[in-house]
Amino acid sequence: MKLDEFTATFNKLPGAMPIWHGTVDAAQFRNLCEQVKHDGGKLVALWGSDESPCDGGYALHVSLVAAPGMLCLSLPVKAERPAYPDISDIFFGASRMQRAVADLLGIHASGADDQRKWLRHASWPGNVHPLRKNFDGNTVFPTEADAYPFVPVSGEGVHEIAVGPVHAGTIEPGHFRFSVIGERVLRLEERLGYKHKGIEKRFESLNLEQGAKLAGRISGDSTVAYAWAYAQAVESVTGAVPPPRALALRAVLLELERIHNHLGDLGYLGNDAALSFGFAQFWILKENVLRMNAELFGHRYLMDKIAPGGVACDLDQQGMERILQLLSHLEQEVKTLKDIYDEHAGVQDRFLTTGRVMPDLAAQLGLTGLPGRASGQAWDVRAQFPCAPYDQLEVRMATHRNGDVAARVIVRFEEIMESMRLIRLILAKFPAGELRATVADAPENALGIGWVEGWRGEILVALHTGKNNSIHRLHPHDPSWQNWPVLEHAIIGNIVPDFPLINKSFNLSYAGQDL
């Protein structure tokens, strides 16, 4: 059966975003994944749920994106044999997601090449699964050795360099194991998940209103994107429609979040190329944005400003003028700094051809978000599947094909300029009216999806409702899930000292996938 024949029987989820949901069997599940991949689509997220209170089994869920929009598939999985068809041969990025589902729920991908543990370090035994409904979070488990089976690389002159999981400063933990000859990297293997926070389990003890606060704290540098995606998911299942003023303000906050993160990254990238001047200048600019956020909205990183049904803050005329004044200053400064970066021979020598992921490989590996757009992968939810107010703004997507550090730097510069243009357009026609709509009670056993283009890439929040406005299951998904494995390929053939530069040019989240 063809993709359009399947989707004709699916339910379109409420809301402006083109999202369809349907329940499939194992054969249909594989078939649809293959068709989406064949048609140039991609995997956004894969997660599981324990349905034992309902039917004694489990479910495996995936969200896929093709030209028409998002397709969410739910595959029932029997409790007596908790397994489902492997799709990591179709979507490269599915492997770690499948391994996480096995650790957390005990349902496995049949036939997968890599079935090693992923999130389960020495925190809980292999026969314990924290996302099952019968899991007792008060249980203290005996300490056991991690004994993670890294893939060995051997040969004359091959050495291993182990880095982390503990890093300098406040960087979150991650282990990087390099196999090298001299300084040239043959292979990199990552190990993440050292600070599993139990966020997904915590959501199950909250109601929809309480969940909004936690959603904004999943990954602190993306609080607006996660909070908006969560709000979209709640609004989808409750039928709430945010007022136009609230939607406009959400977009302003999201673009400010994009700007300050890109400014910080450009500073770090200059520093990694030994241009400390660039670091200082860009971080002055970032600090200016953060201080303005605190001045106008009460929080440097804009936490708790987006809520289901609308927003929890407002912007008056004086505040709009303050933003426009800062944007004028930023535009002039960023243009000057871009010229300095472009003309600095030492910086360009470090940026050009370093950490290259060519478009064909990026498509094969499922590279997404900002690094994807730097490697010719033209995906941006704001441009292709826009919700209000983006549907009136004609977002200009920044894409390049060189796929190296230099391309990822250029995309950041261009996205800063585009974000400033979008904010000016929004403020020029800033709607009057209410800030928040009433949010009704949610029906039981409903699925809501939030889908927002954060500064790293697309953020997805999948909400499964329970009784009395409770959360049965909530899965927040960061684009870093797809992009961390691609970083392992980007470093191959480069020298070890270039890894910090390449790593920063991706700037992936540890927290966003360590839930």
N, C-alpha and C positions, 0 to 999 in steps of 0.2 A: 504494500500500500504506500502511496506517495505522501509526502509531507503535508501537502494542502488537504488531502483527503482525511488524514488524521486530525489536523487542526480544526477542520470543519465541525468535528464532534466535541471539541474542547470548549471550556467556559472562559469567556473573556473576563478577567478580573476587573472590578469597578475602578474608575479613575481614568486619568488622561493618558497614562502610559499604555502602549500596545502590548499587553501581557496576557497570555492564555495559559490555562492550567488543565491538565487531564491525567487520569489514572491509566496506566498501561501495564501490559504483561512483559515478561522478560524478553521475548522476541521483538515486540514492538519497541521496547526500550533501546535495544541495540540498533534496530533498524532506523529509528528516528535520529539517534546520535550520528550514525553513519551518513544519513542524508544531510543533516545540518552541516557536518564537516565538508561533505562533497560540494555543497552549495556555497562554501566560503564563510560559513558561520563559525561560532566559537562557543566554548564552555565558559560560563560565568561562575557557577558554584555547584558544589555537590555536598550534600549533608544527609544525615539519617535522623530518624525519630523513633521513639518507643511508643507503639500504639497499644501496649498491653492492657490499659484500662478499657479500650474499645473492643479489640478483637483478638488479643493475646499474641499479636505479632509485632512486626516492625515495618518501617517504610524507608525507602531510599529515594531521595529527591535530587533532581538536577535542574538547573536553569541554563538554557541555551539561547543564544542570540543569532538570528539570521536577518535577512533584509526586512521582513515584515515586522519584526519586533522580538519579544522574548517568549520562549516556550518553556513552561515549567512542567516537568514530568514527575509523577509519583508512582513508584513501583512497590506494591505490597511485598513484604518479605516474611516468610513463615518462621515462626519461633523455633520449630524443631530442626530446621536447617537454615539458619540465618545467612543466606548468601544471595548474591546478585551478579549479573554478568559484568565482567571487567570492561571498562571503556578507556583505560590508559593507553591502549594501542591506537585509539581514535584521537583522544585528546591528551597530549603529553602531560599537561598540568593536573590531570585527574589523579595521578598516582599518589601523591602525598595526601590529597583529600580523602581518597579511599583508605589509606593507611590510618588516618586520623579517625575515620568512622569505625574502623575495626577496633582501635584502642578505646574509643569512648562508648561504643554500643555493642561491640562484639558481632557485627555483621560484616561479612568479608566479600571481597571481589573475587569471584571464581576465575581461576586461570591467570591472575595477575602475576607478572614476572617478579615484582618487588612486593613482598608481603611482610617486610620487616616492620617492627613497631615504629611509631613516629612521635606521638606526644607522650607516650608512656616511658618515662625515664626510669627512675627507681621510686616513683611516687605511689604506685599501686600495683598489685600483682596482675599477671596476665589474664587471670580468670575473673577479674573485677572490672566493671564497666561503668564509669561515673555518670553517663547520661541515661542509664536505664532508670526507670521509675522506682525500682526497689533498692536503689543504691542508698546506703546510709552514710551521709557525709560526716558523721561524727566518729566513724571507725578509724582507728589508728593502725596503720599497716606496718609490719616489720620492715626494716631497711633491707634492701637487696642490692646487689651489684647491678649497675646499668648494663655493662657488657654489650654495648651496641656494636653490631657487626659491620664496621666500615668495609668498603670494597678495597682490597689491597691492590697496589700497583707495584710490579716488580720489574727488574731489568737492570742491566749494567749502568751504574751512575745515577739510579733513581733514589731520591731521598724523600722523606715526608717531613712537612712542617705543620705542626699543630698550633692553631691560634684560637684562644678562647676556651671555654665560654665566657670567662671573666675578662672584660675589657677595661681600658682606662676610663676615668671620668664616670659619667652617668649612662653610658651606652648600655642598652639591654643585652642580655647574654645570648651568644650564638657561637657555635664551634665551626671553624673552617679548617679542613684538613687538605693541605696542598701536597700533591705529588709532583716533584720537580726534578729537572736535570739542570744543574747550575742554578740560574735564576729563572729559567724558562718553565712555565707551568704546563704540565702534561694533563693534570686532572685536578678538579676541586670537588670535594664532597662536603656538603653542609649538614649540620645537625642543629635543629632549633627546638623550641618548645620547652626551654629550661625553667620557665617561670609560669607554668600553666596556672591561670588565675581562677578558673572555674566560673567564668562569666556566663557561659551558656547555661550552666546548671543554676546559677543565681537567678537568671531571668524566670525560671520556672516557679520561683517562690514569690514573684511580683505580679501585680495587676498591670493593666495597660498604662495607667497614669504613672505608676511608680517606675515602669520600665523606661520611660523617656529619659530620666536622669542618668540611669546606667548606660543607656545607648550612647549618650554624649561623652562617655568616659572609656569607651572601648579602645580608642587610639587617640591620645590627647591632641595630636597635631591635625586630626581630621574630625574634630568634634562636630562641626557644622554639617559635614557630609553625612556622618552616621546619624546625627539627630534628625536630619531632614529625611533620610531613608527610613528611619524608624517611624517618623510621623506619617510618611506616605503609606507605610504598611498598615498602621492603625486606621488611617483615613480610608484605606481601601476596604477594610472589613466593616467599618462603622458607617460608611457613606458620608462622612464629614467632608465638606468642601471649604478649604481655607479661603478667607477673603482675599481679593486682589492685592490689597496693601500688604498683607502678611506674606504673600508669595513674592512680591517685589522685594520686600525686606530680606526674606530668606536668600534670594539670589545675591543681593548686595553682600550679605554675610559670607556666603559661599565664595564669592570672588575675592573678598578681602582675605579669606583663609588661603586661597590659592596664591595670592600675591605675596603674603608674608612668608609662606613656605618656599616659594621659588626664590625670593630674595635671600633667604637663609642658605639655601642650597648653592646658589651662585657664589656666595661668600665662601662657603666651605670648599667648593671646587677650585676657587682661586687659591685658597690656602694650601690645598693638596698639590697644586702646581707651583708652590713656593712663591706665590704672589700674596703675601700677607696684607698688602694694601687693599686688595680686592675684598678680602675677608672683612677687614675693618669697615670699609665703606658700605658694603651690602648689609652688614649687621647693624650699622647705624640706621639704615633705611628700614630694615625689618623692625627695629626697636621703635621707630617712629610710628609704624603701623600698629604695633601692639599697644603702644601708649594711647593712640587714638581710640583703639577698640575699648580700652578700659575707660577712657574719658566719656565716650558716647554710649557704650552699652554695658559698662560695669564689670567687664571681664576681658583680660588680655587675649585669651584664646576663645572667647565667645561661647563659653559653656552655659547651658540652661537657657539659651535665647530662643531656641526652636522647640515648640511643643505640639503635640497632636492637635490639629484644628487651627494652628496658626503660629504666632510668635508671642514671646513674653517680654518684648521691648518695643520701643517706637523710635522714630527718627523725625525730629522737627526740622524746620527750615534752616536754623542755625547749624544743626548737625550735618545737613546735606552740604552746606557751604564749607564746613570743616573738612568733609571728605573730599570735595572737589579741589579745595586748596592743597590738600596733601597729594592728591593724584597729579596735579600740575608740577609739584616739586619732584615727585617720584619719576615722572616721565622724563624730565630734563636730566636728572641724575642717572637714571638707568641707561639712557641713550649715550651719555658720556662714558659710563663704565663699560658699556658694550663695545664702544670704539677702542677703549684701552685693552680689553680682552682680545678683540679681533687683531689688534696691531702688535700685541706683545709676543715676540718670537718664542720665548721660553714657554709661555702658556700654550700657544698653538702647537708647539712641538709635543707637549704632553697630551693635549686633547685629541689631535688628529690621528686617526686610525687606531686609537687605543680602545680596547674593549668592544670591538665591532661585532654587531649582530646584524647580518645582512637580511634584507626583507624576506627572502625565501625561507631562511632558517627561522626568522621571527614568526612567520606564518605557521611553519611546521610545529614550533614549540608553544605557540599560543601566547606570545608576548603581548601584553595589553597596556593600556594607560599611556602615560607620558613616554616611557621607554619604547612602547610599541609604536607610537606615532613618530618617534625618531628613527624607526626602522621600517617605515612605509606601511604601517598597519593603521588604516584610517578609521578608527573607532572613537567616537566621543558622543556620549549620550545627549549632551546639550545640543549637538548639531543634528544628530540622526533621529533621536526619539525625544524631542524636547517637550518638557512640561512647561506650564506657565511659570514665569514670564518669558522663558527662553524661546517659546514658540513664536514670539513677536520680535525677536532680536537678531535672527539670522547669524548665528554664531559662526565665526571663521575658524575652522580647525587648523591648527599648526601641525604640519607633517613634513618629514624629511626622510631621505632614503639611505644616508650614509651609515646610520646605525652605530656610530662611535660616540665617545664622550663628547666630542665637539657638536654632534647633532643633538644630543640630549641637552647640551647647554643652549643651543640655538632655540630649541623648542621652549625652554624655560623663558628666555627673553621674549619670544613672540607671544607666549601665553600671558605674561605680565601685561604686555601692551593690550592684548585683546581683553583681558579682564578689566583694565581701566576703561576701555571703550564701552564695554557692556555696562559697567557701573554708571557711567555718564548717561548712557541711553535710558537706563532705568530711572535715575534720579530726575531726568528731564521730564518724564511723564509719570512721576510717582503718584500712584492713585490715593485718593482719600478713602475714608471708611474705617470699618472695624478691623481689629487685629487678630481676632480669634473666633472661630465658629464653635458652636456646641458640638461635642462629640458624644454620640449615643452609645449605648451598650453594644458590645460586639456579639454576634451569634456564636454559638459553640461550634467547634470543628470547622472553622473558616480559615482560609489561607489568604494572607495579605503580603504583597511584595513591595518593598521600597527600592528604588533604583536611581542612584544619583552619581553624577560624574564628579568625584572628589579630585583633589589636586594630584594624587598618585594615579588615579584611574577610577573605574566604576566601582562604587560601593553598593552592595546588595544586602538588604535585610529581609529575611523570610520569617514571617510571623504565623504560627499556628495557634489558634485561640483555644482556650479551655472553657470551663464553666465559670459563670459569674464574672466575666471580664478578666479572667486569669490568663496567663500565658502557658499554653501547653508545651510549646517548643519555640525557641527563637534562635535563628542562625544568622549572625552578622558575618559578612564575607568581605575580606580586603583583597584588592588586586595583587598584593604581595604573594598570595598563595600561588598564583600563576607565574610570577616573575622571579621569585627566588631561584627556582631550578634553572631558569635561563641565564642567570648570573654565573652559574657554574660553567656554562658554555662560553660566555663572553670573555672570561679570563684565559681560556685555553690559548696557548701560544704567546701570551703576554708575559712580562716579567713580574716577579713577586712584588717589587716595590710599587707597581702600578695598581695593585689590587685596591688599596684604599681609595684611589681616584675613581676607579671603575665602580666600586661599591657605592660611593657617594653619588655618582652620576645616575644610578638607579634609585638610591635612597629608599630602600624598602623598609617595611614596618616589621619589627619583631613582635610588637604588642598586638598588631591587628590580626595575626593568625595564631596567637598563643592564648586561646580563650578557654 
